[in-house]
Amino acid sequence: MTTADLLGKIIQVVAALAAFSLVIGLVLFLIDKAPKRGRDYWQLAFFLLPALILLAVGLIYPAFRTSLLAFSNSSGEWVGAENFIWMFTQPAALVTLGNTVIWVVVVPILSTTIGLAYAMFIDKSRGEKYFKALVFMPMAISFVGAGIIWRFVYDYKSGDNAQIGLLNQILVWFGGEPVQWLQTSPINTFLLIVVMIWIQTGFAMVICSAAIKGVPTEQIEAAQLDGTNPWQRFTNVTLPGIRGSLVVVITTISIATLKVFDIVRTMTAGNFNTSVIANEMYTQAFRAGEQGRGAALAIVLFLLVLPIVIYNVRVLRQQREIR
Amino acid sequence: MSDNVVDLPIPGAKTSKADTAAEVVGKSARVKRRLTSRTATVVALVIAVLWTLPTFGLFISSFRPAGLISTTGWWTIFQNPGFTLANYQEVLFSTSQSSPQLGAYFVNSLAIAIPATLFPLVIAAMAAYAFAWIKFKWSGGLFVLIFALQIVPLQLALIPLLQMFTQFLRPGQAWVHDLIPMIPEQGYLPVWIAHTIFALPLAIFLLHNFISEIPGEVIEAARVDGASHGQVFFRIVLPLAVPALASFAIFQFLWVWNDLLVALIFSGGTQDVAPLTQRLAELTGTRGQDWQRLTAAAFVSLIVPLVVFFSLQRYFVRGLLAGSTKG
């Protein structure tokens, strides 16, 4: 990077920020000077239109275009449902769909279970704050960074070379043969899933922990007086008390998992039977030039996310009414 | 609650029996409690270690000389000691063609993330204010529509948006490049716009929740005194909404900093625009065994989110919880 390059970048950022504030300031000034009649309309337009225009041009219109694209081939001709037929008949595409199902079943269940258990175990313990920070930390870093961290854990050295990947070293310590983890199907899909669980557990833990603290102590103490053991107290008092939060956690993680892209992209790029819908969508549309197929995959992704989001919103609304 | 009966002081032999029974129950309960709490502590410790170990290993390795990283595990650091900053120096400052040259990409990540946080923040705050405090027809319907847009995964917009950018934005960028050669033809503009658009539905929704809670008397009093909506917005609403703005800003900044998909599609992948994440993904693809570079490079990209995480944890958690469904 030369000094000129750096200067060019700084100019871009400063100019963009300056232009943005200038436009807003100027329009605001002009609107205050507008004739009294209709001033309210001008003000409303100033506040609302930037967002509305951006959303209409950048999100709503493209979404409709994509829906049309899904029924065309790479040269833009109308092909009907061919792209969808491709998706549900080609073995490679079926693997992608199957993997997505595995992801969306395994990740929410395991992250929520581990997160909830951890939250229970560290509840009211000494150093709870630090325990939380350790498990929550992966949420802060990028999926790409997480991908590199775990690729290092899964690293493979052939033959008698010393292993530098922790997983293979543990295998060797127990007398096993090192494995090329990321190239070995179907275990590689589950090893990628581990990365997602590693990231999402922190999220589940923080929400569950807050919910556990919201369960009234009187209820727990009453159950204690009744001579219940900790497990009974957990299943009969705590669990019903945090049901709403659990639903939110599971649905939220499911949505994030359906859209997972970066992890697969960085770790295997979807090779060795590890692809998922979001990754295949990128590969088809922007690498293979098959925009129709990419669009069709995006539509399927949308249809899968839709019911989960609606359910999530309904639960959230019910909770708000109770409060 | 029949058990409570034994707590009543009843004279005679019955009492001692009850006492011993209670004692037995108490003892077993105490033992059980200690046992579960001990296993709980152990399990919690195991989870904490498991969750930290991968990052820790990478961190240690990033300070080890290249020869040692590729031949010995990081857990043998005491048998094979070695410490160097050369990895960081190489990935950040080396100008040789084969090295990652992360300096330029670090600047790009910042140059993308700062405007891509401020633009949607301002635009969304304005829209949220309009929905909360300016009465107009279809206000409710429009707001529900924007709320519903959160459902649309950004994958659904990518292909047409890219086509539009090449068609309409490119000529303008070329013109700017001719005017000021220092600014590359492929600038940050498409990435900023894309991030701004994708942030808006969630941002408007969150900020509306907060801004509509501001007491109506405050705003009406100002309006009666003759303040325009612009004055009310900048002088009263924005200062009061700072906590919400901060939470969303942190969430959006980290989201953009950590994003790979939007960058891959709209940045063009050159040193002029591409952020760190894109460069890292590229390095893992082409130089997946150069661990002395990958480990240091990964930590260069992690340092900003980690600093934000540890210094602003409260805001960070709040923003993250609010925005966890984005994407």
Interface residues (C-beta under 8 A of the other chain):
Chain A: M1 A4 D5 L6 L7 G8 K9 I10 I11 Q12 V13 A16 L17 F20 I24 L28 I31 D32 R39 D40 Q43 L44 F46 F47 L48 P50 A51 L52 L54 L55 V57 G58 L59 I60 Y61 P62 A63 R65 T66 L69 I114 A117 Y118 M120 F121 I122 S125 F131 A133 L134 V135 F136 M137 P138 M139 A140 I141 S142 F143 V144 G145 G147 I148 I149 W150 R151 F152 V153 D155 N161 A162 Q163 I164 G165 L166 Q169 W198 T201 G202 F203 V206 I207 D226 G227 N229 P230 T252 I255 A256 K259 F261 D262 R265 T266 M267 A269 A278 M281 Y282 A285 F286 Q291 G294 A295 L297 A298 I299 L301 F302 V305 L306 V309 I310 N312
Chain B: M1 D3 V25 A29 K32 R33 T36 A40 T41 V43 A44 I47 A48 W51 T52 L53 P54 T55 G57 L58 S61 I69 S70 T71 T72 G73 W74 W75 Q101 G103 A104 V107 N108 A111 I114 P115 L118 F119 V122 I123 A124 M126 A127 Y129 A130 F131 I134 F136 L142 I146 L149 Q150 I151 V152 P153 Q155 L156 A157 L158 I159 P160 L161 M164 I180 M182 I183 P184 G187 Y188 L189 W192 I193 A194 T196 I197 F198 L200 P201 I204 S228 H229 G230 F233 L254 W257 N258 D259 L260 L261 L264 I265 Q271 D272 T277 L280 A281 T284 G285 G288 W291 L294 T295 A297 A298 S301 L302 P305 L306 V308 F309 F310 Q313 F316 V317 L320 L321 S324 T325 G327
